[in-house]
């Protein structure tokens, strides 16, 4: 009988956990969860070779291992550094890490446009969350920002290169999910940009997954652009028998209308995995373009129920499951009397017309609501 592999003991922000050898610091922190987990803009566990580019996941290694407890001289990328037995890591408990992360965010925002009010990624943008937590009020950058023309890189995808942070995720998707890649990184340094080969368009049955992995609003769904804000839509889990992909998706609905279809994502913003039908292991839940762009009717899907959205997300407003409305106690405190009988604003206000029931006004009340109608 073979012995179980030895586990490494690693301490992250004073929380100790046992993990398998070869586990990265980032994935070890994800086992703990919460604020202990460093942010990641380029790392994607489902894509081989990803990580090590954005530097947002930098951490401080206060002790290398039990055998060599010396600290590492510099901050390291947690997505590319594997744990050692007895390693001690500081993330949010390190002033060095927080200062470095603030600097990384400042670099990421150097060329990034301030177009959140019109960007379709607003509300589910990782860079937006990162800048809210670590960004500064202003910028020290005095030069002209890089600008690019919007580019259609296929029938369903539009590229906004001004928003791109060069995380390379979309190129990894094209390399690992499709038969041939027709786009990539052109030029070097501050001239680097994502584009396609001359006269080439991205036309592959799994090309839409590039939209799901993009952490910012650089790659947008042309069938959903400007149709709605994500926090006004209702995410619903659904599935269908698809011969091409797993068929497990999230429908984003406004009423009974399906505005867009995406792959299901976990708490880290990555596509979820599911057991294969033949029982041969797990498969990543990438979805095909047919499911994503062509099946926009609820009749095309088997509805499973409301998606489990983190209750702290703007998307979850009034939507996360398990919400229990608190019991109304005002009536009980007032001895069974209706509170509006005691606090009728019309008795003390000479502005509002008492004949107008504000609760029945469609939308916000304006001056036109109270205009006197001529007899």
N, C-alpha and C positions, 0 to 999 in steps of 0.2 A: 504493500500500500504506500503510495507516494505521499510525502509530507507536504503540508500546505505551505505555499511560498511565504517567506518572512515579510511582514509588513513594516513599513517605515513610519516612525512616529514624527510628525511635524507639527509645530506650534505656529499658528497664524493669529496675530493680534490677541495673544494670551489664551487662545482656544486650541487645544491639542486634539489631533485626529490621526487615525491610522490609515495609511493608503498603500497601494501596491507600488513596488519599485517601478520607476519610469514615468510616474505621474507628474505632470507639471504643477508648479505652484498654483497657477490659475485654476486648474481643475480640482486641486485639493481644496482651494478656497471655495469653489462652487459646491463642494460637498457640505461645507459649513453653511454657506448661503448668507443672505443679508448684505449688510454694508461691508462685511469682511471681504467680499469678493471684489477684486479689482475690475474696473471697467475694461472693455475690449472693443475696439473699433474695427480691427482688421482680422483678429483671430476668429475662426469659425471651425468648431470641432468636426463638422461633417465634411470639410474640405481639406484634403491633404496639402501640406506645405504652407497653409495660411498662418499668419501671425508674424510678429517681429518687425512690423513696419510702422505702426502708428505711435508706439511708445506710451500709450495711455495706461498700460497695465504695469508700469514700473513699480517695484517694491524694494524694500530694504531687507537684506538678509543679515540679521544681527549675529547669527551663529551658523556656520556652514554645516556642521554635523557634530555628532558626539565625538567622533574620532578627531576632528579638527574644528574646534569651536570658534575659530577666528572669524570675524565678520568679513563679508565681501566688501572690497574697497569702494565699489560703485553700486548704484542702483541697477537692478537687473530686470529684464522683461520677463514677467511671470508666465507668459504664454509659451516661452521657449526654454525656461530653466526648470529642470527636473528636481524633485525633492531628494534630500539625503536624510538618513536616519538621524534624528535629533536636531534637525534644522529648525531655527527660530526665525520667523518672518514677521516684519512689521508692514502693515498697509496703512490703514487710517490712523494708527497710533504713532506714525512717524511724521514729524514735521518736514523732513527732507522729501518724503514721497508726496505730500500734499503740495509743497512748493514746486516740485518738479512737474506734477500733474497740471498745476495752474499754468506753468510755462508751456507745456505741450498743448494745452487747450488754446492758449494765445497764438501759438504757431498754426494750429489747425484753422483758426478763424481769421488768419491774415488775409487770405484771398476769398474767404467764404462770404457771399452776399448776405445782407440783412433782409432777406425776403421771406421770413417765416410767415408773415400774414398772407402770402399768396402761394406758399409752397405746399404741395399735396402731402408731403411727409410730416408736416407739423402735427404734433400730438403723438407720433410714434417714431420720432427721430432720435437716434442715439446721441448725435452731436448736440441736439437741443437739450437733452437731459444732462449731458456732460458739461455743457457751458453754463447751465443753470446751477450746477453744483460747484464747479471749479472756475467758471469764467469771471472776468472782471468787467467793470462798468464801461470802460473805454478801451481803446487800442493805442499802442505806441507806434503803429505802422504809419509812416508818412508818405509812402510812395503809392503810385496808382496800382489798383488791384488788377489781377488778371481777369479778362473778360473773354467769353466765347459766345459764338452764335449757337442757338439751340439746334440740335441735330437729330433727325429721325434715323435711328439705326435699325429699323425694321418696321413692319406694319403695326406693331403693338407697343413699341418702346421709344420714348424720347429721351435723349441725353442732354442734361444740363451740366456741362463740364465746369461751369463756374462754382458749382456746389461740391464737386468731387474732391475727396481727400486722398485719392490714390491708395485705397486699401487693398486693391487687387482681387477682391472677392469675386467680382463678375467674371474676370478672366479665368479664375479657377473653376467656376461653374461651367464655363464654356469648354474648358479643357477636359473636365472630368465627367460631364454629363452628355456632351454632344460629340458627334463624329468628327467635326472639324470646327476650328475657331477662326473667325474672320475679323476679330477685333483684339486690341491689346494696347500696351503703353507705347506711345510714340515719343521720341526725343528724350532728353535727360534733364536732371536738375529741375530748376524752376520753369523749364519749358515743357516738362513732361505732361502728357495728356492722354486720355483714352479716346480712341477713335477706331474706325473700321478701315479695312483695306480699300483702296480706290474702287469706286463703283460697286462695292459689296454691301449687302444688307444682311442683318442677322435674321435668318429664317430657319429656325429649328424648332422641333416640337417641344423642347424643354427650355427654350430661350427665356420664357417668362420668369423662370426662377432667378434670373439675374436681378429682377426687381425686388424679390423677397430678401435677398442677401445684402442689398445695398443699405448701409447704415444711415445714409443721408438721402436727400432728394435728388441725387444725380440721375438716377434711372427711374422714370415714372411711367405708369400705366396710362397709355393714351386713351383707353376706353373709360377711364375713371377720372381723368384730369378735370379739376374745377367743378365736378358734379356735386361734391358735398364735403364737409369736414368729417374727419374720421370719428370724432366724439359725438356727432349727431347720428351715426349709424349704429346698428345693433349687430354684434358679431355672433354668428350662430354656427355650430358644428353641423356638418352634413357629409354625406358620402354617396357614392354611386358606383356601380360596377363598370369600371373603366379598363379596357384591355391594354392600355398603354402605361398607366401609372397606378398608384395605390388608391386613388379616388377619394381620399380623406381630405376635406378642405374646411375652410372657414368662409361662410357667406357673410358679407357685410350688407345689411339690409336697411332700407328706410321705408318703414311700413312693410308692405308685401313685395316691394321692388328690390331686386338684387343689384346693387350698384357695382360690386366687384367681388372677385373670388381670389383667395390667397391660400397658400399652404398653411397648415396649422403650426404654430410656433410655441416653444417652451418659454420658461421664465427668463431665459437669457436672450430671447429674440432669435433663436435658431430653429430651423425646421425640425419637427419632431420625428422620431423613428417608430416603426411598427413591426410586429412579427410578420415574417413572410407567410403566405398562405400554405406553403408546403412544409412549414416548420423548420426550414434550414437556417434560421437565424433572423436577424432584424434587417429591415430596409429603411433607408431614409425617405421621409414622406415628401419627396419632390413631386410636383404635379405637372401634367402636360398642358400645353396651350389650349387644347380642346376644352378641358375642364375649366381652365382659368378664364378664357376669353369668350367661349362660345356657349357655355351653359349658364345663362343668366336668368333662368326661370326657376322658381321654387319647385315646379313640377318635375324638373330634371333631377332633383335630389331627394334623398331620404333625410329628413330633418331629425337631428339627434337632440338638440337643445342648445341653450345659451352657452357660449364659450366661457371658460373660466379665465377672466381677466383680473390681473392684479388690482386690488381695490384702491391702491394709491395712484393708479394710472388715470389720466384724464379720460381715457376711453371707457372706463368702468362706471362713469357717473350714472347711478341708478340702474346699472345693468348686471353687476356681479351677483352670482347665485348665492343663496343662503341669507340674503338681506331680510332682516326682520324689522318691520316698522315698529318703532317704540309705541307703547300704549299711551293714548292721550289721557292725561291726568288733569287737565285744566277743569274740565266739567266736574270731576270728582272733588277737586279742591273747592270749587265754588258751590258745593252743595247740590249738584245736579243742574245748575242753571247754565244756559247757553252763554258762552263768553261774549258773543256779539251783542247780547242784550245789555251788557254792562259797558261795552266799549264801542258804541256806535259812533263812528267818525262823523256822520252826517249831523249829529246833534251839536257838534262843536266847530264844524267847518262850514264856512260860507262859500267854499270854492266848488266842492263836488255836488252835483245834483243828486239828491237822495233817491230820485226815481231811477238812477242808473246803477245797476248791479255790476260792480267792477269784476266780480268773479266770472261773469258771463261775457265779458268783453273779449273778443278774439284778438290775441296779441296784447301788446302794451297799450295802455290808455293814453290818448293824446288829447289836445285841446278840442279836436273835432268831435271827440266822444261826448263832450259836454256842451256842444253848441245847441242853442235853443232853436227848436224847429218852429218855423212860422205856422201860425194857426190858419 
